[in-house]
Amino acid sequence: MIDMKAANKRSSILTDFALEHVKSNQEKSQLCVVQPTDYTKYVVKDNKGKLWTVDLELRTCTCRKFDLDMLPCAHAIVVCRHTRVPKERLYSDYFTTQWLQTAYAPSIHPVPHPSSCVLPEHGLKQEYVPIVENLEKIALLVLSLVKHIQLANQVHHQLAKNLHSVDNVHAEDAGCLDIIFKHAQTWKQNHETFIL
């Protein structure tokens, strides 16, 4: 756990985690060679012969560690050394001791034990009863809707069949529309009083 007094006494720009990360990358950068490509982009060849592209302006490297860790990777560190750009300019603010001190500056109040919490007079259970009742009504409504959708699909198929036989189109379609209207009226009467 970080102590506020210890955070204020820190002399390093970076947190302990970030310092270790950068030191490790500095050691790896010793074996890399830099080739400039333009003002902000550089190609870095590592000890295994792999090529990496570092963009100091965008703070990116094709190894993706610089992008994701938000701390300079070995390739970015060797570019900083080559260009004499202070690597501290590439650190994300999130890893600085200043941000650490800011995070611990305000008072953090402890959460009380649940037994000391004051509950409303009517209790919590009464608030949830209507929700359960509404869920039951919703379930019944959904079942009813499914039945009506199935019926509508049957009517739709019947209409499609009727459209293929030109002789019976008007009489059959009128009958299907009557069926739809009757079922819609029935459904409306059964569910008029439903309130969420």
N, C-alpha and C positions, 0 to 999 in steps of 0.2 A: 504494500500500500504506500502511496506517495504522501509524504508529510508536507504541509504547506511551508513550514520553516525550511525544510531541506530543499524544496523547489526554489525558494527565494535565494538560497545560498549558492546555487549552481553557477559555476563560472563558464561552462561550456555553452555554446549556442544551441547545440542539439541535445535531445534526450539521450539516455543511456542506450536505448534500443537503436536509435538512429546512428549514434556514434559507432557502435559495433558493426552495423551494416556498412557504413562508409569505410571504416578501417579495413574490413574484409575486401571490399571492392577496390580499395587503394592497392592492396597487395596483388590482386589479380591484374590490375592495370599496368604493373611494372613490365609485363611481357608483351604489351601491345604496341603497335606502330600506327601513327596517324598520317593520313593524306588528306589535305583540304580539297573540297570540290567546289565550294563557293564560300561566301562570307559567313554563313551560319551552319553549313552542312559539311561534315567530315566523314571520311571512310576510315574505319579502324580495322586493322588486321590483328587478330589475336594469335596466341602461341600455337593454335591448332590449324592456322591458315584460313580460318573463316573470316568473312568480311561483314562488318556491321556499319550501318549508317546512323550517325548521330546528328541531330538538329538541335543546336543550343537554344535557338530562339523559341522553338515549339516545345523544348524539353522532352524530346522523344529519341528513342533508339530502336533499331529494328529487332533487338533482342527482347523488347517490350518490358524489361525489368524497370527501366527508367520511367516509363509511362505508368506502370501499375504500382510500383513502390513509392513513387513520387520523391525518390531520393536518387542521386546520380549513380548509375551503374558503373562498372569498371571501364566501359568504353567511353562514357561521358567524362569520367575523371581523367583519363589519359588525354582527352581533347582539351579539358580545362588546363591541364599541365602544359600542353603544347601551345595553347593560345594565351597562356598566362591570365586566364579568366579565373577569378576566385570561385572555387567549387561551392562555397557557401551561398552564392547567388542562385544555385540550382536546387537548394533544399526547399522542400515544401514547408510552408509556415506551420503545418500541423505537427511537425516533428521538432519544432523549436521549443526551448525552455520557456520562452515568453508565452507561447500558447498554453503550455503546461501550467504555468503560474496563473494565467487568466482562467483556465478551467477550474482551478481550485480556489479562486479568489472569493466567490460568493459563498455564503453559508449554505451548507447542505443539511437540511433538517431531516432527522430520522422519521421513518413512518411508524406511527403508534401501533401497538399490539391490537389485533382485531377485537379483543375483549373490551378494550377501552373506547371503541367507536360507538357513537350515539346513533341508534336507529330510529326511524320515524315511529310515532305512536301506533299507527295501524300495521306496522310490520311490513316485511317484504313479500310474504306469501300472497297477501291480498292483491298486490299489484300484478301478479303473474296469472291469477285465475282468469281474467277476461282474455288474456292472450291464448290460453289453452282452449277456452270456449270458441274463440274466433278460429283457431286452427281446425277444430272439428267442423265448424261451418264451412271453412275454406275447402277442407277435404271432401265434404259432401257436394259442394259446388263444383269442384274439379271433376268428380265422378259424373255428375249430371252433364257437365260440358262435354266430357268424353263421349257419353252416350249420344248427345245431340250432334257432335262432330261425326260420329260413325253414321248416324242417320243422314246427315248432310252429304257424306261421301256416297252413300247408297243412292241418294237422289241425284247426285251429280253423275254417277255412272249411268243411271236410268236416262237422264237427259242426253248424255253422250250417245247412248244407244238409239234414242228416239231421233236425234238429229241425222242419223244415218238412214233412217227410213222416212223419206220425204212425205209419204202419204199421211202418216200419223203424227206429224210434228205438232200441230196446233192443239189437238185434243189431248195428247199425252203430256205435253209440256204444261198445259193448264192444270191437269191433274197433279203433276209433280209440284207445281207452285202452290196449289191448295194444301198439299201435305206439309210443305215447308212452313207455310203460314200458320197452320194449325199447331205444329210442334213449337214454333216460336212463341205463339200465344200461351201454350201450356207452360213452357219454360219460364216465361215472364211472370205468369201468375204464381208459379211455385217459388220464385226467387225474388219477388218484389220486396219482401220484408228483410232480406239479407242485408245486414249493415256490418262493415268491417270496423 
